[in-house]
Amino acid sequence: MKFFQYIVRICKWARGAVVFALLICFSLYMQFIQVKYKQNITDFLLSSVFFLPQSMVSSVMHFGNLGTENIALKKENAKLKLELDLTKEYAIENERLKRLLFFEHHWNYPIFLTQIIGHNPGPYMTTVVVNSGQADSILYGMPVFTTNGLVGKVSKVFSGHSMVQLLSDPNARTSVIAQRSRVLGMLFSRENGEMQIQVSSYADMIAGDTLVTSGFGGIYPKGIPVAVVKHLEKNNSEVLSNGSVELLQHIESLEEAFIIRKNPEWILWEEE
């Protein structure tokens, strides 16, 4: 063991001696060579010594620049994504407004755009609040719809807002007609929010029939899409049969609606 330690000490001493001898030789060599060669050697040594630190600094700066570029690209990507989303929204709005023009020309009534700003508390939506009121010439009983289908009617009017009674309100009753067979029925909602239709037990109505407003009742103009029949249980032993329907305009996704500025032809006032 001591022998190996002795060998290691000799190697360390020899390495130091070799390095010392090389330095002496290099110094003597630098004394006798020409000046231009001295400058070349000096430049080479300095560039070699400083190359590694400079390379590291350059790499750090490069990654720093990449980080900055990455942030800029993320911002640009977010901006492009926002512009794409807005373009899609404008396209949807444009399509909706084109369909709205059809309704306006079809009924010859002015139409007013309004925003949904609230709804009634509770598990089932029966009423929504819109940001249009007396200041916008909104009156009680005016129909409310979207380009998908009927929503309900204005039930209370205030100065700057109004309340809209939805078709899903159990107190609401809407006269409808089947587009295919022209069968008349009455649309209503159960207490649990399930939409139903009541028709004659001998009526020609089947699942898949589209229901539109009949024009009876003095509130809604004829022809507004309302719902689609899902299932109809006919009971030949009874005069009337009930069936389940699905509204064309889902209330939970409602953001805006249109009010038809149509004065009700007549209104059946219910006791409150």
C-alpha positions in Angstrom: 0.0 0.0 0.0 2.8 2.4 0.9 4.5 1.4 -2.3 1.5 2.6 -4.4 1.3 5.9 -2.4 5.1 6.4 -3.1 4.4 5.8 -6.9 1.6 8.3 -6.9 3.7 11.0 -5.2 6.5 10.4 -7.8 3.9 10.8 -10.6 2.6 14.0 -9.1 6.1 15.3 -8.8 7.0 14.2 -12.3 3.9 15.8 -13.7 4.8 19.0 -12.0 8.3 18.8 -13.3 7.1 18.1 -16.8 4.8 21.1 -16.7 7.6 23.3 -15.3 10.0 22.1 -18.0 7.5 22.8 -20.7 6.9 26.3 -19.4 10.7 26.9 -19.4 11.0 25.6 -23.0 8.0 27.7 -24.1 9.5 30.8 -22.5 12.9 30.3 -24.2 11.0 29.7 -27.5 9.1 32.9 -27.1 12.4 34.8 -26.5 14.0 33.8 -29.8 11.0 33.8 -32.3 10.0 36.8 -34.3 7.5 39.3 -33.0 4.8 38.5 -35.5 4.8 34.8 -34.4 4.7 35.9 -30.8 1.5 37.8 -31.6 -0.1 34.9 -33.4 0.6 32.5 -30.5 -0.7 35.1 -28.0 -3.9 35.6 -30.0 -4.4 31.8 -30.3 -3.9 31.3 -26.5 -6.2 34.2 -25.6 -8.9 33.1 -28.0 -8.7 29.5 -26.7 -8.9 30.6 -23.0 -11.8 32.9 -23.6 -13.7 30.7 -26.1 -15.4 28.6 -23.5 -16.8 31.4 -21.4 -17.8 33.3 -24.5 -19.5 30.2 -25.8 -21.4 29.7 -22.6 -22.5 33.4 -22.5 -23.6 33.2 -26.1 -25.6 30.0 -25.4 -27.3 31.6 -22.5 -28.2 34.7 -24.6 -29.4 32.4 -27.4 -31.7 30.6 -25.0 -32.8 33.9 -23.6 -33.7 35.1 -27.1 -35.5 31.8 -27.8 -37.5 32.4 -24.6 -38.5 35.9 -25.7 -39.4 34.6 -29.2 -41.4 31.9 -27.6 -43.4 34.4 -25.5 -44.0 36.5 -28.6 -45.2 33.5 -30.5 -47.5 32.5 -27.7 -49.0 36.0 -27.7 -49.4 35.9 -31.5 -51.0 32.5 -31.3 -53.4 33.7 -28.7 -54.3 36.7 -30.8 -54.9 34.6 -33.9 -57.0 32.2 -31.9 -59.1 35.1 -30.6 -59.5 36.4 -34.1 -60.6 32.9 -35.3 -63.1 32.6 -32.6 -64.5 36.1 -33.3 -64.7 35.2 -37.0 -66.7 32.0 -36.2 -69.0 34.1 -33.9 -69.5 36.7 -36.6 -70.4 33.9 -39.1 -72.9 32.4 -36.7 -74.4 35.9 -36.1 -74.6 36.6 -39.8 -76.4 33.3 -40.4 -78.8 34.1 -37.5 -79.5 37.6 -38.8 -80.2 36.3 -42.3 -82.8 33.9 -40.9 -84.2 36.8 -38.9 -84.8 38.8 -42.1 -86.9 35.9 -43.3 -89.1 36.1 -40.2 -89.4 39.9 -40.4 -90.5 39.9 -44.0 -92.8 36.9 -43.4 -94.8 38.6 -40.6 -94.4 42.2 -41.5 -93.8 43.1 -37.9 -90.8 45.0 -36.6 -88.4 42.9 -34.6 -86.2 44.0 -31.7 -83.1 42.3 -30.4 -82.7 41.9 -26.7 -80.2 40.3 -24.3 -81.0 37.8 -21.5 -79.7 39.3 -18.3 -81.2 37.0 -15.7 -83.7 34.2 -14.9 -85.8 33.0 -12.0 -84.2 31.0 -9.2 -85.1 27.3 -8.8 -84.5 24.0 -10.5 -86.6 24.8 -13.5 -86.4 28.0 -15.6 -89.9 29.5 -16.1 -89.0 33.2 -16.5 -86.0 35.2 -17.9 -85.2 38.9 -17.6 -84.3 40.9 -20.7 -82.6 44.3 -21.0 -85.5 45.9 -22.9 -88.5 47.7 -21.4 -90.9 50.6 -21.8 -88.1 52.8 -23.0 -87.8 50.5 -26.0 -91.6 50.4 -26.7 -91.9 46.9 -25.3 -95.5 46.0 -24.2 -97.1 43.2 -22.3 -97.9 40.1 -24.3 -95.3 40.7 -27.1 -93.9 37.3 -28.5 -90.3 36.4 -27.8 -88.4 34.0 -30.1 -85.1 33.1 -31.6 -84.2 31.8 -35.1 -84.4 28.3 -33.6 -88.0 28.6 -32.2 -90.5 30.2 -29.9 -89.3 31.2 -26.4 -92.4 32.8 -24.8 -94.0 36.1 -24.3 -93.4 39.3 -22.3 -95.2 39.0 -19.0 -94.1 42.1 -17.1 -92.6 45.4 -18.4 -90.5 47.9 -16.5 -88.7 51.0 -17.6 -85.4 49.4 -18.6 -86.1 45.7 -18.5 -88.9 43.1 -18.9 -89.8 39.6 -17.7 -90.5 36.9 -20.2 -92.7 34.0 -19.4 -91.1 30.9 -21.0 -93.0 28.0 -22.6 -91.6 25.9 -19.7 -93.7 27.7 -17.2 -96.5 25.3 -16.0 -98.9 28.2 -16.2 -98.3 28.8 -19.9 -100.5 27.3 -22.6 -99.6 27.6 -26.3 -101.8 26.6 -29.2 -99.8 24.7 -31.8 -100.4 23.0 -35.1 -98.5 20.1 -36.8 -96.8 21.1 -40.0 -97.4 17.8 -41.7 -101.0 17.0 -40.8 -102.3 20.4 -39.7 -103.6 18.8 -36.5 -104.3 21.3 -33.7 -102.9 20.7 -30.2 -102.2 22.5 -26.9 -98.6 22.7 -25.6 -97.8 23.0 -21.9 -95.2 22.1 -19.3 -95.6 19.8 -16.3 -94.4 20.8 -12.8 -91.2 18.8 -13.4 -90.3 20.8 -16.5 -91.3 18.1 -19.0 -92.9 19.6 -22.1 -96.2 17.9 -23.2 -98.8 18.3 -26.0 -102.4 17.4 -25.7 -104.3 16.4 -28.8 -107.4 14.5 -29.9 -107.0 10.8 -29.4 -107.9 10.3 -33.1 -105.6 13.1 -34.4 -103.0 12.3 -37.1 -99.9 13.1 -35.2 -96.7 10.9 -34.9 -93.2 11.2 -33.4 -91.0 13.5 -35.4 -93.8 16.0 -36.4 -92.8 19.6 -36.2 -95.1 21.9 -34.2 -95.6 25.6 -35.0 -97.7 28.3 -33.6 -101.3 28.1 -34.8 -102.1 31.8 -34.7 -105.0 31.2 -32.3 -105.0 33.0 -28.9 -104.2 36.5 -30.1 -100.6 36.5 -28.9 -98.3 34.6 -31.3 -98.4 35.0 -35.1 -98.9 31.8 -37.1 -96.0 29.7 -38.2 -93.3 30.2 -35.5 -91.5 26.8 -35.0 -92.0 25.6 -31.4 -91.2 21.9 -30.8 -90.8 18.4 -32.2 -93.0 15.5 -31.1 -90.9 12.8 -29.3 -93.5 10.3 -28.2 -97.3 10.2 -28.4 -99.4 7.7 -26.4 -102.9 7.5 -27.9 -105.7 6.4 -25.7 -108.8 5.5 -27.8 -110.9 5.2 -24.7 -110.3 8.9 -23.9 -111.1 12.0 -25.9 -107.7 13.5 -25.5 -104.2 12.0 -25.5 -100.9 13.4 -24.2 -97.4 13.2 -25.7 -93.9 14.4 -24.9 -92.2 17.0 -27.1 -88.8 18.7 -27.2 -88.6 22.5 -27.6 -86.6 23.7 -30.6 -85.0 26.5 -28.6 -83.3 25.1 -25.5 -83.8 27.6 -22.8 -80.5 26.8 -20.9 -78.4 27.9 -23.8 -80.4 31.2 -24.4 -78.2 34.3 -24.5 -80.3 36.7 -26.7 -83.7 36.7 -28.2 -86.0 38.8 -30.5 -89.1 40.5 -29.5 -91.9 40.9 -32.1 -93.4 44.3 -31.7 -96.9 43.0 -32.3 -99.7 44.3 -30.1 -101.8 41.4 -28.9 -105.1 41.1 -30.7 -106.8 40.1 -27.5 -105.6 38.9 -24.1 -107.3 36.5 -21.7 -106.4 38.0 -18.3 -105.9 35.4 -15.6 -106.4 36.0 -12.0 -103.2 36.4 -10.1 
